[in-house]
């Protein structure tokens, strides 16, 4: 699900930039997206990383690692907090 959302967001951003480039030029399109996207794009990537974390846990578990050694709660909390803060700023 997280991977699909990353792909969809990537296509949406690419479509918007291409339409903006056709209408008003590439530089203008990028300048219009940059103030909002400078916070939102990293937030989407961090959210995608957080969403794919269960797959990492499963792979590590299948390799024989114990669950309590795999799950890094502090890292997961920091990723979620960073996503929230960046989306809040972008909004």
C-alpha positions in Angstrom: 0.0 0.0 0.0 2.8 2.4 0.9 4.7 1.6 -2.3 1.6 2.2 -4.4 1.0 5.6 -2.7 4.6 6.6 -3.4 4.3 5.6 -7.1 1.0 7.5 -7.4 2.4 10.6 -5.7 5.4 10.4 -8.1 3.2 10.2 -11.1 1.0 13.1 -9.8 4.0 15.3 -9.2 5.5 14.5 -12.6 2.2 15.2 -14.4 1.8 18.5 -12.6 5.4 19.6 -13.4 5.0 18.5 -17.1 1.7 20.4 -17.4 3.1 23.5 -15.7 6.2 23.3 -18.0 3.9 23.1 -21.1 1.8 26.0 -19.9 4.4 28.4 -18.5 7.8 26.9 -18.8 9.8 24.5 -16.7 11.5 27.1 -14.5 8.2 28.7 -13.6 6.6 25.3 -12.9 9.4 24.4 -10.6 9.4 27.7 -8.8 5.6 27.3 -8.1 6.1 23.8 -6.7 9.3 24.5 -4.7 7.9 26.4 -1.7 5.3 23.7 -1.0 7.2 20.7 -2.2 10.4 21.5 -0.3 8.7 20.1 2.8 6.0 17.8 1.4 8.3 15.7 -0.9 10.7 14.7 1.9 7.6 14.0 4.1 6.1 11.7 1.5 9.4 9.9 1.2 9.8 9.5 5.0 6.2 8.3 5.2 6.9 5.8 2.5 10.0 4.6 4.4 7.9 4.2 7.6 5.2 2.4 5.7 7.7 -0.1 4.2 9.2 -0.8 7.7 7.0 -3.8 8.3 8.5 -5.5 5.2 12.0 -4.9 6.7 10.9 -6.5 9.9 9.5 -9.5 8.1 12.7 -10.0 6.1 14.9 -9.7 9.2 12.6 -12.2 11.0 12.9 -14.7 8.2 16.7 -14.3 8.3 16.5 -15.6 11.9 16.8 -12.3 13.9 14.6 -12.0 17.0 11.8 -9.4 16.9 12.9 -7.5 19.9 16.3 -6.9 18.2 14.7 -5.9 14.9 12.0 -3.3 15.8 13.7 0.0 16.6 10.8 2.0 18.2 12.8 5.1 18.7 13.6 5.3 15.0 10.0 4.5 14.0 8.8 7.3 16.4 11.3 9.8 14.9 10.2 9.0 11.4 6.5 9.4 12.2 7.2 12.7 14.1 9.3 14.1 11.2 6.5 13.2 8.7 3.9 14.9 10.8 6.0 18.1 11.3 6.9 18.3 7.6 3.3 17.8 6.4 2.1 20.4 9.0 4.7 22.9 7.7 3.8 22.2 4.1 0.1 22.7 4.8 
